[in-house]
Amino acid sequence: MKKSSKNRLTPRQEAFFSGNSLFDKIARAVCRAGTLPRKELYEAWEMAKRVRRRYRGGRIIDLACGHGLLAHIMLILDD
């Protein structure tokens, strides 16, 4: 499965994310929704990890510039 594919994730791809990690749980939810391209999931996850590493805590502002997955992942990762 290519991470850079622009094909939408669908419930059929849930089996690729069978682990118990937070990423796998989010990926399964995205697969069930069936609306997001695969590359968007990986890009949002990577960006959330990088931003969280640099800026922990604080306010998260979603500027309504896309699908909103990044903001939701950042809220989940925030402790």
PyMOL commands that set and color helices and strands:
alter all, ss='L'
color gray80, all
select helices_A, chain A and resi 11-17+22-33+38-54+69-77
alter helices_A, ss='H'
color red, helices_A
deselect
rebuild
show_as cartoon
